[in-house]
Amino acid sequence: MGNEHLLTRRPWIVAVAGASGTPYPAAVIRALLAAGEAVDLVVSRAARLTILDETGISFRDAHWRTDLAAWLGDGVDLADVRYWAAGDFAAGPSSGSYPAKGMLVVPATTGAVAGIALGLSKDLLQRAAAVTLKERRPLVVCVRETPLDGVTLRHLVALDEAGAVVLPASPGFYAGGSTAQELVDFVAGRVLDAVGVPHGLYRRWSGELGAARARPGGAQGA
């Protein structure tokens, strides 16, 4: 990454918390890169355990590029991805002067929701989210937990009132998704919709009942 590019680079910060659902951030990162967007990645310590449990991949700071390539799959260009360790409070995203477009927390645990809502900043994920809110940049919190108790619901309301988009990992079936990946892509697409990044991850509602069943191609159709 050349110095000239670093001066103009404005990434999306993608933060992965430890909730189940590692296919969601993988789909979001792939789609951001496909759209020509830069990505700054933060993976919490708990998320490393979830990635290992759900994919068999050990996500390591010293080998993050190799491990990320294994997680995202073949053919993904990682040239415009930058990784920050979760315990690095001197990282770029910890400061409001760092040029970022916004932040996507995918998936978000209830602990991450609480920490962001209360402004705890106990790790880089929470600190970067606090910076995103104070700088009035887009923040999407894709919570992946069920059921939700009253405490978490109050935290989610607080995030909404602070300007964040609360986006549960709740796939829609009207798009014609019939595989797990298509349902994952629906949620990833809604995350990108919330921040205006173009994608072709799912079939949009057209106002025609049964359209996804009537046309070939399922969720990826025209």
FIKOLZA-1660 file (N, C-alpha, C; in steps of 0.1 Angstrom, whole numbers, plus 5000, padded with zeros to 4 digits):
% residues 222
   i   px   py   pz ch aa at
   1 5008 4988 5000  A  M  N
   1 5000 5000 5000  A  M CA
   1 5009 5012 5000  A  M  C
   2 5009 5020 4989  A  G  N
   2 5017 5032 4988  A  G CA
   2 5013 5043 4997  A  G  C
   3 5023 5053 4999  A  N  N
   3 5020 5064 5007  A  N CA
   3 5009 5073 5002  A  N  C
   4 5008 5074 4989  A  E  N
   4 4998 5082 4982  A  E CA
   4 4984 5077 4985  A  E  C
   5 4983 5063 4984  A  H  N
   5 4970 5057 4987  A  H CA
   5 4966 5058 5001  A  H  C
   6 4976 5057 5010  A  L  N
   6 4973 5058 5025  A  L CA
   6 4967 5072 5028  A  L  C
   7 4972 5082 5021  A  L  N
   7 4967 5096 5023  A  L CA
   7 4952 5098 5019  A  L  C
   8 4948 5090 5009  A  T  N
   8 4934 5092 5004  A  T CA
   8 4925 5080 5009  A  T  C
   9 4930 5070 5015  A  R  N
   9 4923 5058 5019  A  R CA
   9 4913 5061 5030  A  R  C
  10 4900 5058 5028  A  R  N
  10 4890 5059 5039  A  R CA
  10 4883 5046 5040  A  R  C
  11 4887 5037 5049  A  P  N
  11 4881 5024 5050  A  P CA
  11 4868 5023 5058  A  P  C
  12 4862 5012 5056  A  W  N
  12 4851 5008 5065  A  W CA
  12 4858 4999 5076  A  W  C
  13 4855 5002 5088  A  I  N
  13 4860 4994 5099  A  I CA
  13 4850 4982 5101  A  I  C
  14 4855 4970 5100  A  V  N
  14 4846 4958 5102  A  V CA
  14 4852 4952 5115  A  V  C
  15 4843 4951 5125  A  A  N
  15 4847 4946 5138  A  A CA
  15 4839 4933 5140  A  A  C
  16 4846 4922 5144  A  V  N
  16 4840 4909 5146  A  V CA
  16 4840 4906 5161  A  V  C
  17 4828 4905 5167  A  A  N
  17 4828 4901 5181  A  A CA
  17 4826 4886 5182  A  A  C
  18 4825 4881 5194  A  G  N
  18 4825 4866 5196  A  G CA
  18 4812 4859 5194  A  G  C
  19 4802 4865 5189  A  A  N
  19 4789 4858 5188  A  A CA
  19 4790 4847 5177  A  A  C
  20 4782 4837 5177  A  S  N
  20 4781 4827 5166  A  S CA
  20 4777 4835 5154  A  S  C
  21 4782 4830 5142  A  G  N
  21 4778 4836 5130  A  G CA
  21 4789 4842 5122  A  G  C
  22 4801 4835 5122  A  T  N
  22 4812 4839 5114  A  T CA
  22 4810 4840 5099  A  T  C
  23 4800 4833 5093  A  P  N
  23 4798 4836 5079  A  P CA
  23 4793 4850 5076  A  P  C
  24 4787 4857 5086  A  Y  N
  24 4782 4870 5083  A  Y CA
  24 4793 4880 5080  A  Y  C
  25 4803 4882 5089  A  P  N
  25 4814 4891 5086  A  P CA
  25 4822 4887 5073  A  P  C
  26 4824 4874 5071  A  A  N
  26 4831 4870 5059  A  A CA
  26 4823 4875 5047  A  A  C
  27 4810 4874 5046  A  A  N
  27 4802 4878 5035  A  A CA
  27 4803 4893 5033  A  A  C
  28 4803 4901 5045  A  V  N
  28 4804 4915 5044  A  V CA
  28 4817 4920 5039  A  V  C
  29 4828 4914 5044  A  I  N
  29 4841 4917 5039  A  I CA
  29 4843 4914 5024  A  I  C
  30 4839 4903 5020  A  R  N
  30 4840 4899 5006  A  R CA
  30 4832 4909 4997  A  R  C
  31 4820 4913 5001  A  A  N
  31 4812 4923 4993  A  A CA
  31 4818 4937 4993  A  A  C
  32 4823 4941 5005  A  L  N
  32 4830 4954 5005  A  L CA
  32 4842 4955 4996  A  L  C
  33 4850 4945 4996  A  L  N
  33 4862 4944 4987  A  L CA
  33 4857 4943 4972  A  L  C
  34 4847 4936 4970  A  A  N
  34 4842 4935 4956  A  A CA
  34 4837 4948 4951  A  A  C
  35 4832 4957 4960  A  A  N
  35 4826 4970 4957  A  A CA
  35 4837 4980 4956  A  A  C
  36 4850 4976 4958  A  G  N
  36 4861 4985 4957  A  G CA
  36 4864 4993 4970  A  G  C
  37 4858 4989 4981  A  E  N
  37 4859 4996 4994  A  E CA
  37 4871 4990 5001  A  E  C
  38 4878 4999 5009  A  A  N
  38 4889 4995 5018  A  A CA
  38 4883 4990 5031  A  A  C
  39 4890 4981 5037  A  V  N
  39 4885 4975 5050  A  V CA
  39 4896 4975 5060  A  V  C
  40 4892 4980 5072  A  D  N
  40 4901 4979 5084  A  D CA
  40 4894 4968 5093  A  D  C
  41 4901 4958 5096  A  L  N
  41 4895 4947 5103  A  L CA
  41 4900 4946 5118  A  L  C
  42 4890 4944 5127  A  V  N
  42 4893 4942 5141  A  V CA
  42 4886 4929 5145  A  V  C
  43 4893 4920 5151  A  V  N
  43 4887 4907 5155  A  V CA
  43 4889 4906 5170  A  V  C
  44 4879 4905 5178  A  S  N
  44 4880 4904 5192  A  S CA
  44 4886 4891 5196  A  S  C
  45 4891 4890 5209  A  R  N
  45 4897 4878 5214  A  R CA
  45 4887 4866 5214  A  R  C
  46 4874 4870 5218  A  A  N
  46 4864 4859 5218  A  A CA
  46 4860 4855 5204  A  A  C
  47 4861 4864 5194  A  A  N
  47 4858 4861 5181  A  A CA
  47 4868 4851 5175  A  A  C
  48 4880 4851 5179  A  R  N
  48 4890 4842 5175  A  R CA
  48 4886 4828 5178  A  R  C
  49 4881 4826 5191  A  L  N
  49 4876 4813 5195  A  L CA
  49 4864 4808 5187  A  L  C
  50 4855 4818 5184  A  T  N
  50 4843 4814 5175  A  T CA
  50 4848 4810 5161  A  T  C
  51 4857 4818 5155  A  I  N
  51 4862 4814 5142  A  I CA
  51 4868 4801 5142  A  I  C
  52 4876 4798 5152  A  L  N
  52 4882 4784 5153  A  L CA
  52 4872 4773 5154  A  L  C
  53 4862 4776 5163  A  D  N
  53 4851 4766 5165  A  D CA
  53 4842 4764 5153  A  D  C
  54 4839 4775 5146  A  E  N
  54 4830 4773 5134  A  E CA
  54 4836 4770 5121  A  E  C
  55 4849 4773 5120  A  T  N
  55 4856 4771 5107  A  T CA
  55 4868 4763 5108  A  T  C
  56 4874 4761 5120  A  G  N
  56 4886 4753 5121  A  G CA
  56 4898 4761 5118  A  G  C
  57 4897 4775 5116  A  I  N
  57 4908 4783 5113  A  I CA
  57 4912 4791 5125  A  I  C
  58 4925 4790 5128  A  S  N
  58 4931 4798 5139  A  S CA
  58 4935 4812 5133  A  S  C
  59 4928 4822 5139  A  F  N
  59 4931 4836 5134  A  F CA
  59 4941 4842 5143  A  F  C
  60 4953 4844 5138  A  R  N
  60 4965 4849 5145  A  R CA
  60 4970 4862 5141  A  R  C
  61 4974 4871 5151  A  D  N
  61 4978 4884 5147  A  D CA
  61 4990 4884 5137  A  D  C
  62 4999 4875 5140  A  A  N
  62 5012 4875 5132  A  A CA
  62 5009 4869 5118  A  A  C
  63 4998 4862 5116  A  H  N
  63 4996 4855 5104  A  H CA
  63 4982 4859 5098  A  H  C
  64 4977 4871 5102  A  W  N
  64 4963 4874 5099  A  W CA
  64 4960 4873 5084  A  W  C
  65 4969 4877 5076  A  R  N
  65 4966 4878 5061  A  R CA
  65 4964 4863 5056  A  R  C
  66 4972 4854 5060  A  T  N
  66 4970 4840 5056  A  T CA
  66 4958 4834 5061  A  T  C
  67 4955 4837 5074  A  D  N
  67 4943 4832 5081  A  D CA
  67 4930 4838 5075  A  D  C
  68 4931 4851 5072  A  L  N
  68 4919 4858 5066  A  L CA
  68 4916 4852 5052  A  L  C
  69 4927 4850 5044  A  A  N
  69 4925 4844 5031  A  A CA
  69 4918 4830 5032  A  A  C
  70 4922 4822 5042  A  A  N
  70 4916 4809 5044  A  A CA
  70 4902 4810 5048  A  A  C
  71 4898 4821 5056  A  W  N
  71 4885 4823 5061  A  W CA
  71 4876 4828 5049  A  W  C
  72 4880 4837 5041  A  L  N
  72 4872 4843 5031  A  L CA
  72 4871 4834 5019  A  L  C
  73 4881 4826 5016  A  G  N
  73 4880 4817 5005  A  G CA
  73 4889 4822 4993  A  G  C
  74 4890 4814 4983  A  D  N
  74 4899 4817 4972  A  D CA
  74 4894 4829 4964  A  D  C
  75 4904 4836 4958  A  G  N
  75 4900 4846 4948  A  G CA
  75 4897 4860 4954  A  G  C
  76 4899 4862 4967  A  V  N
  76 4896 4875 4973  A  V CA
  76 4909 4883 4974  A  V  C
  77 4909 4895 4969  A  D  N
  77 4921 4903 4969  A  D CA
  77 4921 4911 4982  A  D  C
  78 4932 4908 4990  A  L  N
  78 4933 4914 5003  A  L CA
  78 4942 4926 5003  A  L  C
  79 4945 4932 4992  A  A  N
  79 4955 4943 4991  A  A CA
  79 4950 4955 4999  A  A  C
  80 4937 4957 4999  A  D  N
  80 4932 4969 5006  A  D CA
  80 4926 4966 5020  A  D  C
  81 4931 4956 5026  A  V  N
  81 4927 4952 5040  A  V CA
  81 4938 4955 5050  A  V  C
  82 4934 4962 5060  A  R  N
  82 4944 4965 5071  A  R CA
  82 4938 4959 5084  A  R  C
  83 4947 4952 5092  A  Y  N
  83 4943 4945 5104  A  Y CA
  83 4948 4952 5116  A  Y  C
  84 4940 4953 5126  A  W  N
  84 4944 4959 5139  A  W CA
  84 4941 4949 5150  A  W  C
  85 4950 4947 5159  A  A  N
  85 4948 4938 5170  A  A CA
  85 4938 4944 5180  A  A  C
  86 4930 4935 5186  A  A  N
  86 4919 4940 5195  A  A CA
  86 4925 4947 5207  A  A  C
  87 4937 4944 5211  A  G  N
  87 4942 4951 5223  A  G CA
  87 4951 4963 5220  A  G  C
  88 4951 4967 5207  A  D  N
  88 4960 4978 5203  A  D CA
  88 4952 4992 5204  A  D  C
  89 4954 4998 5215  A  F  N
  89 4947 5011 5217  A  F CA
  89 4954 5023 5210  A  F  C
  90 4966 5020 5204  A  A  N
  90 4972 5030 5196  A  A CA
  90 4969 5029 5182  A  A  C
  91 4960 5020 5178  A  A  N
  91 4956 5017 5164  A  A CA
  91 4949 5029 5158  A  A  C
  92 4949 5030 5145  A  G  N
  92 4943 5041 5138  A  G CA
  92 4929 5044 5142  A  G  C
  93 4920 5033 5142  A  P  N
  93 4906 5035 5145  A  P CA
  93 4903 5040 5159  A  P  C
  94 4913 5040 5168  A  S  N
  94 4910 5045 5182  A  S CA
  94 4910 5060 5182  A  S  C
  95 4913 5067 5171  A  S  N
  95 4913 5082 5171  A  S CA
  95 4903 5087 5161  A  S  C
  96 4896 5098 5165  A  G  N
  96 4887 5105 5156  A  G CA
  96 4894 5111 5144  A  G  C
  97 4907 5113 5145  A  S  N
  97 4913 5119 5133  A  S CA
  97 4917 5109 5123  A  S  C
  98 4915 5096 5126  A  Y  N
  98 4918 5086 5116  A  Y CA
  98 4907 5086 5106  A  Y  C
  99 4910 5086 5093  A  P  N
  99 4899 5088 5083  A  P CA
  99 4892 5075 5080  A  P  C
 100 4880 5073 5085  A  A  N
 100 4872 5061 5083  A  A CA
 100 4858 5065 5078  A  A  C
 101 4852 5057 5070  A  K  N
 101 4838 5060 5065  A  K CA
 101 4828 5057 5075  A  K  C
 102 4831 5047 5084  A  G  N
 102 4821 5042 5094  A  G CA
 102 4825 5029 5099  A  G  C
 103 4817 5022 5106  A  M  N
 103 4820 5010 5113  A  M CA
 103 4808 5000 5112  A  M  C
 104 4812 4987 5110  A  L  N
 104 4802 4976 5110  A  L CA
 104 4806 4966 5120  A  L  C
 105 4798 4964 5130  A  V  N
 105 4801 4954 5140  A  V CA
 105 4792 4941 5137  A  V  C
 106 4799 4931 5131  A  V  N
 106 4792 4920 5125  A  V CA
 106 4800 4907 5129  A  V  C
 107 4794 4898 5137  A  P  N
 107 4782 4900 5145  A  P CA
 107 4786 4907 5158  A  P  C
 108 4776 4912 5165  A  A  N
 108 4778 4918 5178  A  A CA
 108 4772 4910 5189  A  A  C
 109 4780 4907 5199  A  T  N
 109 4776 4900 5211  A  T CA
 109 4768 4910 5220  A  T  C
 110 4761 4904 5229  A  T  N
 110 4754 4913 5239  A  T CA
 110 4764 4921 5247  A  T  C
 111 4776 4915 5249  A  G  N
 111 4786 4921 5257  A  G CA
 111 4792 4933 5249  A  G  C
 112 4793 4932 5236  A  A  N
 112 4798 4943 5228  A  A CA
 112 4787 4954 5227  A  A  C
 113 4775 4950 5226  A  V  N
 113 4764 4959 5226  A  V CA
 113 4764 4968 5239  A  V  C
 114 4765 4961 5250  A  A  N
 114 4766 4968 5263  A  A CA
 114 4778 4977 5264  A  A  C
 115 4789 4972 5260  A  G  N
 115 4801 4980 5261  A  G CA
 115 4801 4993 5252  A  G  C
 116 4795 4991 5240  A  I  N
 116 4794 5003 5232  A  I CA
 116 4784 5013 5237  A  I  C
 117 4772 5007 5241  A  A  N
 117 4761 5016 5247  A  A CA
 117 4766 5024 5259  A  A  C
 118 4774 5017 5267  A  L  N
 118 4778 5024 5280  A  L CA
 118 4791 5032 5278  A  L  C
 119 4798 5031 5266  A  G  N
 119 4810 5038 5264  A  G CA
 119 4822 5033 5272  A  G  C
 120 4822 5019 5274  A  L  N
 120 4833 5014 5282  A  L CA
 120 4847 5014 5276  A  L  C
 121 4847 5012 5262  A  S  N
 121 4860 5012 5255  A  S CA
 121 4870 5003 5261  A  S  C
 122 4866 4990 5264  A  K  N
 122 4876 4981 5271  A  K CA
 122 4885 4974 5261  A  K  C
 123 4882 4975 5248  A  D  N
 123 4891 4970 5238  A  D CA
 123 4890 4979 5225  A  D  C
 124 4897 4975 5215  A  L  N
 124 4897 4984 5203  A  L CA
 124 4883 4984 5196  A  L  C
 125 4876 4973 5197  A  L  N
 125 4863 4972 5191  A  L CA
 125 4854 4983 5197  A  L  C
 126 4853 4983 5210  A  Q  N
 126 4845 4993 5217  A  Q CA
 126 4850 5007 5216  A  Q  C
 127 4863 5009 5216  A  R  N
 127 4868 5022 5215  A  R CA
 127 4865 5028 5201  A  R  C
 128 4867 5019 5190  A  A  N
 128 4865 5024 5177  A  A CA
 128 4850 5027 5175  A  A  C
 129 4841 5019 5181  A  A  N
 129 4827 5022 5180  A  A CA
 129 4824 5036 5187  A  A  C
 130 4830 5038 5198  A  A  N
 130 4828 5051 5205  A  A CA
 130 4832 5063 5197  A  A  C
 131 4844 5061 5190  A  V  N
 131 4849 5071 5181  A  V CA
 131 4840 5073 5170  A  V  C
 132 4834 5062 5164  A  T  N
 132 4825 5063 5153  A  T CA
 132 4813 5072 5156  A  T  C
 133 4807 5069 5168  A  L  N
 133 4796 5076 5173  A  L CA
 133 4799 5091 5175  A  L  C
 134 4810 5094 5182  A  K  N
 134 4813 5108 5185  A  K CA
 134 4816 5116 5173  A  K  C
 135 4821 5109 5163  A  E  N
 135 4824 5116 5150  A  E CA
 135 4812 5117 5141  A  E  C
 136 4801 5111 5145  A  R  N
 136 4789 5111 5137  A  R CA
 136 4790 5104 5124  A  R  C
 137 4798 5093 5125  A  R  N
 137 4799 5084 5113  A  R CA
 137 4789 5073 5114  A  R  C
 138 4786 5066 5103  A  P  N
 138 4777 5055 5104  A  P CA
 138 4782 5043 5112  A  P  C
 139 4774 5038 5121  A  L  N
 139 4777 5026 5129  A  L CA
 139 4766 5016 5128  A  L  C
 140 4769 5005 5123  A  V  N
 140 4759 4994 5122  A  V CA
 140 4762 4983 5132  A  V  C
 141 4753 4979 5141  A  V  N
 141 4755 4969 5151  A  V CA
 141 4746 4957 5147  A  V  C
 142 4752 4947 5142  A  C  N
 142 4744 4935 5138  A  C CA
 142 4744 4925 5149  A  C  C
 143 4734 4926 5158  A  V  N
 143 4734 4918 5170  A  V CA
 143 4729 4904 5166  A  V  C
 144 4736 4894 5172  A  R  N
 144 4733 4880 5169  A  R CA
 144 4731 4873 5182  A  R  C
 145 4719 4873 5187  A  E  N
 145 4716 4867 5200  A  E CA
 145 4701 4865 5201  A  E  C
 146 4696 4854 5207  A  T  N
 146 4682 4852 5209  A  T CA
 146 4680 4842 5221  A  T  C
 147 4670 4844 5229  A  P  N
 147 4662 4857 5230  A  P CA
 147 4670 4868 5236  A  P  C
 148 4664 4880 5236  A  L  N
 148 4670 4892 5241  A  L CA
 148 4663 4896 5254  A  L  C
 149 4671 4898 5265  A  D  N
 149 4665 4902 5277  A  D CA
 149 4664 4917 5278  A  D  C
 150 4657 4922 5289  A  G  N
 150 4654 4936 5290  A  G CA
 150 4666 4945 5290  A  G  C
 151 4677 4940 5296  A  V  N
 151 4689 4948 5297  A  V CA
 151 4695 4951 5283  A  V  C
 152 4696 4940 5275  A  T  N
 152 4701 4942 5262  A  T CA
 152 4692 4950 5253  A  T  C
 153 4679 4949 5255  A  L  N
 153 4670 4957 5247  A  L CA
 153 4672 4972 5250  A  L  C
 154 4674 4975 5263  A  R  N
 154 4676 4989 5267  A  R CA
 154 4689 4994 5261  A  R  C
 155 4699 4985 5261  A  H  N
 155 4712 4990 5254  A  H CA
 155 4710 4992 5240  A  H  C
 156 4702 4984 5233  A  L  N
 156 4700 4986 5219  A  L CA
 156 4692 4999 5216  A  L  C
 157 4683 5002 5225  A  V  N
 157 4676 5015 5223  A  V CA
 157 4685 5026 5225  A  V  C
 158 4695 5025 5235  A  A  N
 158 4704 5035 5237  A  A CA
 158 4713 5037 5225  A  A  C
 159 4717 5026 5218  A  L  N
 159 4725 5027 5206  A  L CA
 159 4717 5034 5195  A  L  C
 160 4704 5031 5193  A  D  N
 160 4696 5037 5183  A  D CA
 160 4695 5052 5186  A  D  C
 161 4693 5056 5199  A  E  N
 161 4692 5070 5202  A  E CA
 161 4705 5077 5200  A  E  C
 162 4717 5070 5200  A  A  N
 162 4730 5076 5198  A  A CA
 162 4733 5077 5183  A  A  C
 163 4724 5072 5175  A  G  N
 163 4726 5073 5160  A  G CA
 163 4731 5061 5153  A  G  C
 164 4732 5050 5161  A  A  N
 164 4736 5037 5154  A  A CA
 164 4725 5031 5147  A  A  C
 165 4727 5022 5138  A  V  N
 165 4717 5014 5132  A  V CA
 165 4718 5000 5138  A  V  C
 166 4707 4996 5145  A  V  N
 166 4706 4983 5151  A  V CA
 166 4700 4973 5141  A  V  C
 167 4708 4964 5137  A  L  N
 167 4704 4955 5126  A  L CA
 167 4706 4940 5130  A  L  C
 168 4695 4934 5136  A  P  N
 168 4696 4920 5140  A  P CA
 168 4700 4911 5128  A  P  C
 169 4707 4901 5131  A  A  N
 169 4710 4891 5120  A  A CA
 169 4698 4882 5118  A  A  C
 170 4688 4888 5111  A  S  N
 170 4675 4882 5108  A  S CA
 170 4673 4881 5093  A  S  C
 171 4675 4869 5087  A  P  N
 171 4674 4868 5073  A  P CA
 171 4659 4868 5069  A  P  C
 172 4657 4874 5057  A  G  N
 172 4643 4874 5051  A  G CA
 172 4642 4863 5041  A  G  C
 173 4631 4857 5039  A  F  N
 173 4629 4846 5030  A  F CA
 173 4622 4850 5017  A  F  C
 174 4618 4862 5016  A  Y  N
 174 4611 4866 5004  A  Y CA
 174 4620 4867 4992  A  Y  C
 175 4634 4868 4995  A  A  N
 175 4643 4869 4984  A  A CA
 175 4646 4856 4977  A  A  C
 176 4640 4845 4982  A  G  N
 176 4641 4832 4976  A  G CA
 176 4653 4824 4980  A  G  C
 177 4660 4828 4991  A  G  N
 177 4671 4820 4995  A  G CA
 177 4667 4806 5000  A  G  C
 178 4674 4797 4995  A  S  N
 178 4671 4783 4999  A  S CA
 178 4684 4776 5005  A  S  C
 179 4695 4782 5005  A  T  N
 179 4707 4777 5011  A  T CA
 179 4711 4786 5023  A  T  C
 180 4720 4780 5032  A  A  N
 180 4724 4788 5043  A  A CA
 180 4732 4800 5038  A  A  C
 181 4740 4798 5028  A  Q  N
 181 4748 4810 5023  A  Q CA
 181 4739 4821 5017  A  Q  C
 182 4728 4817 5011  A  E  N
 182 4719 4828 5006  A  E CA
 182 4713 4835 5017  A  E  C
 183 4710 4829 5028  A  L  N
 183 4704 4836 5040  A  L CA
 183 4714 4844 5046  A  L  C
 184 4727 4840 5047  A  V  N
 184 4738 4848 5052  A  V CA
 184 4740 4860 5044  A  V  C
 185 4739 4858 5030  A  D  N
 185 4741 4869 5021  A  D CA
 185 4730 4880 5022  A  D  C
 186 4718 4875 5026  A  F  N
 186 4707 4885 5028  A  F CA
 186 4711 4894 5039  A  F  C
 187 4715 4889 5051  A  V  N
 187 4719 4897 5062  A  V CA
 187 4730 4906 5059  A  V  C
 188 4741 4901 5052  A  A  N
 188 4752 4909 5048  A  A CA
 188 4748 4920 5039  A  A  C
 189 4739 4917 5030  A  G  N
 189 4734 4927 5021  A  G CA
 189 4727 4938 5028  A  G  C
 190 4719 4935 5038  A  R  N
 190 4711 4945 5046  A  R CA
 190 4721 4954 5054  A  R  C
 191 4732 4948 5058  A  V  N
 191 4743 4956 5065  A  V CA
 191 4748 4966 5056  A  V  C
 192 4751 4962 5043  A  L  N
 192 4757 4971 5033  A  L CA
 192 4746 4981 5029  A  L  C
 193 4734 4977 5028  A  D  N
 193 4723 4987 5025  A  D CA
 193 4723 4998 5035  A  D  C
 194 4725 4995 5047  A  A  N
 194 4724 5005 5058  A  A CA
 194 4734 5016 5057  A  A  C
 195 4745 5013 5049  A  V  N
 195 4756 5023 5048  A  V CA
 195 4758 5027 5033  A  V  C
 196 4749 5023 5024  A  G  N
 196 4749 5027 5011  A  G CA
 196 4759 5021 5002  A  G  C
 197 4764 5009 5005  A  V  N
 197 4774 5003 4996  A  V CA
 197 4767 4993 4987  A  V  C
 198 4769 4995 4974  A  P  N
 198 4762 4987 4964  A  P CA
 198 4767 4972 4964  A  P  C
 199 4758 4963 4961  A  H  N
 199 4761 4949 4961  A  H CA
 199 4750 4942 4953  A  H  C
 200 4753 4929 4951  A  G  N
 200 4743 4920 4945  A  G CA
 200 4740 4908 4953  A  G  C
 201 4740 4909 4966  A  L  N
 201 4740 4897 4974  A  L CA
 201 4726 4891 4975  A  L  C
 202 4715 4898 4973  A  Y  N
 202 4702 4892 4974  A  Y CA
 202 4692 4898 4964  A  Y  C
 203 4681 4891 4961  A  R  N
 203 4671 4897 4953  A  R CA
 203 4662 4907 4961  A  R  C
 204 4660 4919 4956  A  R  N
 204 4652 4928 4963  A  R CA
 204 4638 4927 4961  A  R  C
 205 4630 4931 4970  A  W  N
 205 4615 4931 4969  A  W CA
 205 4611 4939 4957  A  W  C
 206 4603 4933 4948  A  S  N
 206 4598 4940 4936  A  S CA
 206 4584 4944 4937  A  S  C
 207 4577 4940 4947  A  G  N
 207 4562 4943 4948  A  G CA
 207 4554 4932 4942  A  G  C
 208 4560 4921 4937  A  E  N
 208 4553 4910 4931  A  E CA
 208 4554 4898 4939  A  E  C
 209 4543 4893 4944  A  L  N
 209 4543 4882 4953  A  L CA
 209 4548 4869 4945  A  L  C
 210 4556 4862 4952  A  G  N
 210 4562 4849 4946  A  G CA
 210 4572 4851 4935  A  G  C
 211 4577 4863 4933  A  A  N
 211 4587 4866 4922  A  A CA
 211 4599 4858 4924  A  A  C
 212 4604 4856 4936  A  A  N
 212 4616 4848 4938  A  A CA
 212 4614 4833 4934  A  A  C
 213 4602 4828 4935  A  R  N
 213 4600 4814 4931  A  R CA
 213 4597 4813 4916  A  R  C
 214 4592 4824 4910  A  A  N
 214 4588 4823 4896  A  A CA
 214 4600 4824 4886  A  A  C
 215 4610 4831 4891  A  R  N
 215 4621 4834 4882  A  R CA
 215 4633 4825 4885  A  R  C
 216 4641 4821 4875  A  P  N
 216 4653 4813 4878  A  P CA
 216 4664 4821 4884  A  P  C
 217 4673 4814 4891  A  G  N
 217 4684 4821 4897  A  G CA
 217 4683 4824 4912  A  G  C
 218 4671 4822 4918  A  G  N
 218 4670 4823 4933  A  G CA
 218 4674 4837 4937  A  G  C
 219 4681 4838 4948  A  A  N
 219 4684 4851 4954  A  A CA
 219 4694 4859 4946  A  A  C
 220 4701 4852 4937  A  Q  N
 220 4711 4859 4929  A  Q CA
 220 4706 4863 4915  A  Q  C
 221 4693 4861 4913  A  G  N
 221 4687 4864 4900  A  G CA
 221 4686 4879 4897  A  G  C
 222 4682 4883 4885  A  A  N
 222 4682 4897 4881  A  A CA
 222 4671 4904 4888  A  A  C
% end
